[in-house]
Amino acid sequence: MRDTPQSLMLFAAGFGTRMGALTQTRPKPLVEVAGKPLIDHALELIEAAKVERVVANVHYLADQIEAHLIGRNVLISDERAQILETGGGLRKALGLLGEGPVMTLNTDAVWRGENVITQLRDHWDGTKMDALLALVRPENAMGHRGAGDFTMDAQGRLTRGEGYVYTGAQILNPAEIGSVSEDVFSLNLLWDAMIAGRRVYGVVYEGGWCDVGQVSSIALAETLLEGRA
C-alpha cells in the first residue's frame, strides 16, 4: 500500500555565498529570477500540487524570509541559533512536518514542464522505497557544474556515480534520521545507508530544470522560463 506524503520541507536556510554581492543583504531564496524571488517559484509548484503542510527552515537573514512568507501558509523551522544542513534541518522540522514520508525541495532551482512534486508522488512506493529522488540527465542540467551524482539500474534503484544529476527534489522516509549522532549533518548520510539497503530509487524529470546556484545561472533560468532553452 502506498503511503502518499502530504508534507514538504522547503530548504531556505543557506548563505548563498556563490551569489556574491546579491546575497550580502538578502537571503538566496529572495534573489529574483524573471521578476520573482526563487522561493516563490518553488511555492508555485507546491501550491499547484496541493501539498497539505509546508515547512521552511531559516537561518541566514531569517527575518526577511519570515516576513516574505507571511500569509503563505508556511510553517517556520527556526535555525537562527545554528544552521543544521539538510539532514539536521529536516530532523529539527519533523515535529512540524508530522509522521510518515516527507517531500523536500531546494529553493535554488527553477522548473519548466511537469510539476516535479506531482511526478514524485505518482512514483512513490513506500513498500520498497526509503527515498525517491528526482533526477535529470547531465545534458539537461542547466547551470549545473560537475559530473552526475547517481547511476540507475533497470529497476530504478540508485547508486553513487556519474550518471544523473540530483535536482534537489525528493521524497524521503525519515524513520532512521534519529539514529544519526551529529547535530549538523547532510542527508547524504541517510542516502548512503539507504543505498546500502537497496531502497533508494530515482525518477527522471524530462522537463526543463536550471540550478540557480550562482549569478551566471540567473540568465539561464530566465531563458528556460521564457521557453527559449
N, C-alpha and C positions, 0 to 999 in steps of 0.2 A: 504493500500500500504506500502510495506516495504521501510524504509529509510536506506539503507545499509551504514554503516560507512566506511569512507575511510581514517581516520586519527587515529593515535595511539600515546598515551603518554607513554613514557618509564621512569619509576621511577628510577633515578640513583643518587639521592642527599644524601642518608642516610650515617650515620657514620660507620655502620657495627661494632659496639662495641663488639658484641658477637664473632667476628672473632679474637679477641685478637691481638696478635703481627702481624698477617697477614695484618691488616688494619691500622697499625701505620704509615706506609709510603706510602700506596696506598689505593685508594678507593675500597670499596667492589665489585663494578661491574668489577674491573680489577683482582680480585682474580681468579686464574686459576683452572679449572676443566677439567680433561682429556687434559691438554696441551693448553687450550683455555680460555680466560677470560670469566667470566659469561655473560657479556654484549654481547659477540659475539654469545653465544648460543641463546640469545634472538633475536639478529638481524638475525640469520639464519631463525628462524621462521617467522619473519616479512618479510624478503625478499622473502621467499618461498610463502608466502601468497599474495605477490604483493601489499602491503599496499602503498597507494599513498603518504602519508605525515606522517613523524615520527618526534616527538619532544622528546628530553630527557632533564630532569631538572638536574641541577648540583649545588652542594654546597661544600661538603667536598672534598678537593683536586681536585677542579673543573678543574684546568689546565690539569691534567693528562687525565681526561675523554675527554675533548675537543680535546686534541692532538690525542687521540686514535680514535676519530670519524671523523677526517679529511678525506674527500673523501668518506664518507659512506652515504651521502645524508640524514643526520640527523640534524634538527634544534635544537638550544640550547635555553632552557629557564633558564636564569641565576638567581640563588637564592643565590649568594655569600653573599649578604648583610644579608639575613635571611632565614633559612630553613623553609619551609612553610607547611610541612607534605603533605599528599596525596591530601587533599581537597584544601588547599591553593595553592599547587603547580599546580594542574590541572587548577584552576581558573586563575592563572597568565599566564598559557600557552595557554589559549583559543584563544588569538589573533593569535597565530601561527598555532593552530590546525584547525581553521575555524569553520563554523557553523555545527550544527547537532550533532548526537550522535558520541561519540568517543570511541575507544578501549583504555584500559590501560593494561600495562604489567609490573610486577615487574621484576627486574633483578637478583633476588636471588633464582632462581629455574632452574632446567633442566627438559626436557620432552623427552619422547621416545614413538613414535607412531603417531597417527593422529595429524595434525597441529591444535593446540587449537584455533588459530586465525580464521582459516577457519571454524572450528566447531562452534565457537561463531557467526560468520557472517551468517552461514547457518541456525541458530536457532533464529536469532534476528527478532522480530516483533515489530516495534515501535508503532503500533496501540494499543498495550496492555502492553508494557514493558517500564519502565523507566530505568531498569538495568537488565542485564543478566550476571550472574556470573558463571564461570567455577569452578566446584567442583570435589573433589574426595572423595571416601569412606574412612573412617578413616584407614581401614586396608591397603589401597593403598597409604597412605600419608607418604612416606619415609622421614625420617629426621625431621618430624613434631612432636612437643611436645604439649601436651594438648588435650583437647576434641575437638569435632567438633564445627563448627560455626553456621550452619544453618540446619533447618529441611525443608523438601519439601513436599508439598501436591500432590495429584494425577494430578493436572493441571500444576505442576512445579513451583508454587509460593513458595517463601521462607519466613520463619520467623526465628527469633533467636532461637537457641537451638543446642543441641549436636547430630547432625545427619551427616552432611557432612563438609568437610574441604575446605575452600576457597583457591584457588590456586594462587591468585594474577593476574588473567587474567579476564577481563570483558569487556562488552560494557555498556556505561552509557550515558543517556541523561542529559547533564549538564545545562539544561534550568533554574533550580531553584538554581544553585550554587551561583548566585549573591545575594540571599536573606540571606545568612549567614553573620552575622555581624563581626565575628572574621577574622583576617588576617591569622592566623595559625590554621588549623583545619583538622581533619581526614574525609575521605569520609564516615566514619561510620555515621556522622550526616545526610548526604543525604540519605544513605541507610535506616536509621530508619524512616525518613519521607516517603520515597517511600514504605517501608514495610507497614506502616500505611495505605497507599493508595492502597495496594494490587497490586503493579506494579513492584515488584522485583521477578525475576524468576531465575532458575538455570538450568544448563545443566551438566550432569555428564561426566567427562573425563575418558575414560576407558583405556587409555594408561598408561605408566609409568610416575610418577612425583616425584621429590625429592626437598624438601625445603632445600636450601643450606644456612641456616641461622647461622651456627656455624661450627667450624673447623671439628668436627667429621662427619659432613654430606658430606664432600668432597669425602671421600672414598665411601660412599653410592651412591652418584651421579655417580661416575665413574663406579661402579658396574652396575648401571642401564643402563648407556650409552653403556657399553660393552655387554649388553644383559644377564648378569648373575644374575639379580634380578628377 
